[in-house]
Amino acid sequence: MQEKIGIHTDIQSKEVSYIFHQMFTDWLGMGWSFTDLSGLDSGQYAFTISYAKEPSSQADLCLGRSDWSFNEEEWMDSPLISAAGLVGFKKVVQGALGFDFFATLFFTLTRKEETYSSDDWDRHGRFSYEYSLLESHHLLDRPFLEEYIQFLVAQMTKKGLKVDCRKSPHVLTMDLDFAFEWYARPLPLILASLIKSPSRYPGWQTLRAIRKGQKHDPYDIMEKIHQWAEAQEVDLRIFLPVGRRGSMDRHVDPFNKAFTSWLKPWSEVVDFGLHPTYALGSWDSPWRWEVMAAEIKHFESLVDQPCHHIRMHYLRCRPHEDYPKFSSLGIQNDWSMGYGNRPGFRSGISRPHRFFEEDKPFDKLLRIHPLPLMDSTFVYHRSSNGLEDWKQKVGAYLGHAENLGYPLVFNLHNNLIADHNEYWTAFKKSLENL
């Protein structure tokens, strides 16, 4: 049995395909147009996005020019297809990009692989990278779809098409899991911090000055980050938790008057997104989406910005289940497409793309912003050699991105920038040396 997901369109050579146009302009940020129609025969195009539960010779394999397609037996005999029943995903062999880009992209966007190992969630209820097809084929560190975009652009250019590859800036995001260390925090938490780390105690006079707003809190680094991002022409977005506090959500009370007073001027110059509470990753809760809606409402009242951007706390997101719900709540962008304990390109691509839903027009589809690098991954999960690994990955990812002209998203945490400044220093140096 074959389960077809997507759309099939036959077009004439002189028509601009809606789906193909949207794939490039809306999903991938590229523009394209015909410059030479000679040699393009009518009826030579067949665009299909499909997914087969079981390998079948009847499955649709081609999405693109018929003369760009590949041998059917090669498709069906490739390890990834035989293992997962995936159409259009061919293993990269010795650098040869021999697979159908669009079918592969569609598969990774919808996270179909997660339906095969539903019992293999980690302790936070997330899909683990160990079970990813990309990890098993050593592709997590390589945004192979970006490479295929370049290959496809070259093929289109040879066929007389003009492709405008617009390069977007890199994006720095920051999660305010702990907006402050001392300022605007409840006294019991301050006392707990003093007991846990007495060496960090700043002294009563300094603490009093911080609590009165006369001195900057150690975790209040917003001005420094904002100025640096503007100077480097890097996009900046801050993710803010505003929900009910708990054992896994120890952020500043969003109803605290000192906090809201601090937040107000920043909401006029910084783009914010919602950082939902950990509890919203409890997929079986009957109140899950009601809680999300309440957090969205409170977020919008706090920052006076529409809640169009979201990143789940601990990246507790099951895309195939959650993304349609996000869209229904008015969320337009998700920034959770990554692994908390492993750097890499979870969907095989770095630039923003859309989550496909058959019953929605392209401009209403949720936009996904892949997250390949987080400082917390290296601080908490690679502590023995975290800093050197961080330097190596940032440098390698940036180098590849600059060569192929695609943007990267980096996620930092204000408390880690303060407590582990060496990571921030290394990050700045890498971008400033481009």
Residue pairs with C-beta under 8 A, 6 or more apart in sequence:
1 53
1 54
2 50
2 52
2 53
2 54
2 56
2 58
2 59
3 51
3 52
3 53
4 50
4 51
4 52
4 60
5 49
5 50
5 51
5 106
5 110
5 356
5 358
6 48
6 49
6 50
6 51
6 106
6 356
6 358
7 19
7 47
7 48
7 49
7 358
8 46
8 47
8 48
8 60
9 17
9 18
9 19
9 46
9 47
10 43
10 45
10 46
10 47
11 17
11 45
11 47
12 42
12 43
12 45
13 37
13 40
13 41
13 42
13 43
13 44
13 45
14 34
14 37
14 40
14 42
16 33
16 34
17 45
17 47
19 47
20 47
21 32
22 362
23 102
24 30
24 31
24 32
24 163
25 31
25 32
26 354
26 362
26 363
27 105
27 353
27 354
27 362
28 149
28 351
28 353
29 166
29 168
29 351
29 352
30 149
30 153
30 163
30 164
30 165
30 166
31 163
31 164
31 166
32 156
32 161
32 162
32 163
32 164
33 161
33 162
34 40
34 160
34 161
34 162
35 160
35 161
35 162
36 160
37 160
38 160
39 159
39 160
40 159
40 160
44 65
44 66
44 67
45 64
45 65
45 66
46 62
46 66
47 63
47 64
47 102
48 60
48 62
48 63
48 103
49 63
49 102
49 103
49 106
49 356
50 59
50 60
50 87
50 88
50 103
51 86
51 87
51 103
51 106
51 107
51 110
51 112
52 59
52 85
52 86
52 87
53 85
54 85
55 76
55 81
55 82
55 85
56 76
57 72
57 76
59 76
59 87
60 87
61 69
61 70
61 72
61 75
61 87
61 88
61 100
61 103
62 68
62 69
62 100
63 88
63 100
63 101
63 102
63 103
64 100
64 101
64 102
64 152
65 155
65 159
68 155
69 100
70 90
70 98
70 99
70 100
74 90
74 98
75 81
75 87
75 88
75 90
75 100
76 82
78 89
78 90
78 91
79 91
79 137
80 86
80 89
80 90
80 91
80 133
80 137
81 87
81 89
81 90
83 133
84 112
84 113
84 116
84 133
86 107
86 112
86 133
87 103
88 99
88 100
88 102
88 103
88 104
88 106
88 107
89 99
89 100
89 103
89 104
89 107
89 133
90 98
90 99
90 100
90 104
91 99
91 137
92 98
92 99
92 137
92 139
92 144
97 144
97 147
97 148
97 151
99 148
101 145
101 148
101 149
101 152
104 145
104 148
104 348
105 145
105 347
105 348
105 349
105 353
106 356
107 113
108 134
108 145
108 346
108 347
108 348
108 349
109 347
109 353
109 354
109 355
109 356
109 368
110 319
110 320
110 355
110 356
111 127
111 318
111 319
111 320
111 347
112 320
113 131
113 132
113 133
114 127
114 318
114 319
114 320
115 320
116 131
117 127
117 131
120 127
120 128
120 130
120 131
121 127
121 128
122 128
122 341
124 281
124 314
124 316
124 340
125 281
125 282
125 283
125 316
125 318
126 281
126 314
126 315
126 316
126 317
126 318
126 339
126 340
127 318
128 339
129 135
129 140
129 339
129 341
129 342
129 344
129 346
132 140
132 346
134 140
134 344
134 345
134 346
134 348
135 342
135 344
139 345
139 348
140 342
140 343
140 344
140 345
140 346
141 343
141 344
141 345
141 393
141 396
142 345
142 400
143 345
143 348
143 349
143 350
143 370
143 372
143 400
143 406
144 348
145 347
145 348
145 349
146 349
146 350
146 351
146 400
146 404
146 406
147 404
149 404
149 406
150 404
153 163
153 165
156 163
157 163
165 405
167 405
167 406
167 407
168 351
168 406
168 407
169 233
169 234
169 235
169 407
170 234
170 235
170 401
170 407
170 408
170 409
170 410
170 431
171 234
171 235
171 236
171 237
171 369
171 407
171 408
171 409
171 410
172 225
172 229
172 234
172 235
172 236
172 237
172 410
172 412
173 236
173 237
173 238
173 239
173 273
173 311
173 335
173 371
173 409
173 410
173 411
173 412
174 225
174 236
174 237
174 238
174 239
174 411
174 412
174 413
174 414
174 417
175 238
175 239
175 275
175 311
175 411
175 412
175 413
175 414
176 238
176 239
176 240
176 241
176 251
176 275
176 414
177 241
177 250
177 251
177 275
177 313
177 413
177 414
177 415
178 219
178 250
178 251
178 252
178 413
178 414
178 415
179 219
179 220
179 251
179 252
179 259
179 262
179 414
180 217
180 219
180 220
180 252
180 259
181 193
181 200
181 217
181 218
181 219
181 415
181 418
182 190
182 193
182 202
182 207
182 210
182 211
182 217
182 218
183 210
183 211
183 213
183 217
183 220
183 258
183 262
184 252
184 253
184 256
184 258
184 259
184 262
185 252
186 253
189 250
190 207
193 200
194 201
201 207
202 210
202 218
206 215
209 215
210 216
210 217
213 258
213 262
218 418
219 414
219 415
219 418
220 262
220 414
221 414
221 417
221 418
222 238
222 266
222 270
222 414
225 236
225 412
225 414
225 417
226 236
226 269
226 270
228 234
228 428
229 235
229 236
230 236
232 431
232 432
234 431
236 270
236 271
237 270
237 271
237 272
237 273
237 309
237 335
238 266
238 270
238 271
238 272
238 273
239 272
239 273
239 274
239 275
239 309
239 310
239 311
239 335
240 263
240 272
240 273
240 274
240 275
240 299
240 302
240 303
241 249
241 251
241 254
241 275
241 276
241 277
241 313
242 254
242 274
242 275
242 295
242 298
242 299
242 302
243 249
243 254
243 276
243 277
243 279
243 280
243 291
243 294
243 295
243 298
244 277
244 279
245 251
245 253
246 277
246 278
246 279
248 277
248 278
248 279
248 313
248 314
249 277
249 278
249 279
249 313
252 259
253 259
254 260
254 298
254 302
260 302
263 302
263 303
267 302
267 303
267 304
267 305
271 305
271 309
272 299
272 303
272 305
272 309
273 307
273 308
273 309
273 310
273 311
273 333
273 335
274 295
274 296
274 299
274 307
274 309
274 310
274 311
274 331
275 310
275 311
275 312
275 313
276 292
276 295
276 310
276 312
276 313
277 291
277 295
277 313
278 313
278 314
278 316
279 285
279 291
280 288
280 291
280 292
280 295
280 312
280 313
280 316
281 312
281 313
281 314
281 316
281 317
282 288
283 318
283 321
285 291
289 325
289 329
292 325
292 329
293 329
296 307
296 329
296 330
296 331
299 307
300 306
300 307
306 330
307 330
307 331
308 330
308 331
308 332
308 333
309 331
309 332
309 333
309 334
309 335
310 326
310 331
310 333
310 334
310 335
310 336
311 334
311 335
311 336
311 371
311 411
312 322
312 336
314 340
315 336
315 338
315 339
315 340
315 371
316 336
317 334
317 336
317 337
319 334
319 336
319 337
319 355
319 368
323 334
323 355
323 366
323 368
324 355
324 357
324 366
326 334
326 366
327 355
327 357
327 360
327 364
327 365
327 366
331 366
332 366
332 367
333 352
333 366
333 367
333 368
333 369
334 355
334 366
334 367
334 368
334 369
335 369
335 371
335 409
335 411
336 371
337 346
337 347
337 368
337 369
337 370
337 371
338 344
338 346
338 370
338 371
338 372
338 374
338 411
339 346
339 377
340 374
340 376
340 377
340 381
341 377
341 380
341 381
342 377
342 381
343 372
343 373
343 374
343 377
343 378
343 393
343 397
344 372
345 370
345 372
346 370
346 371
346 372
347 353
347 368
347 370
349 370
350 370
350 372
350 401
350 406
350 407
350 408
350 409
351 370
351 406
351 407
352 367
352 368
352 369
352 370
353 367
353 368
353 370
354 362
354 365
354 366
354 367
354 368
355 365
355 366
355 367
355 368
356 365
357 365
369 409
370 409
371 409
371 411
372 397
372 408
372 409
373 393
373 394
373 397
373 408
373 409
373 410
373 411
374 410
374 411
374 412
374 413
375 390
375 411
375 412
375 413
375 416
375 417
375 420
375 423
375 424
375 427
376 411
376 413
376 416
378 386
378 387
378 389
378 390
378 393
378 423
379 386
379 416
379 420
379 423
382 389
382 390
386 423
387 422
387 423
387 426
390 423
390 426
390 427
391 426
391 430
394 410
394 426
394 427
394 430
395 430
397 408
398 408
398 430
398 431
398 434
401 407
401 408
402 434
410 427
412 423
412 424
412 427
416 423
417 423
417 424
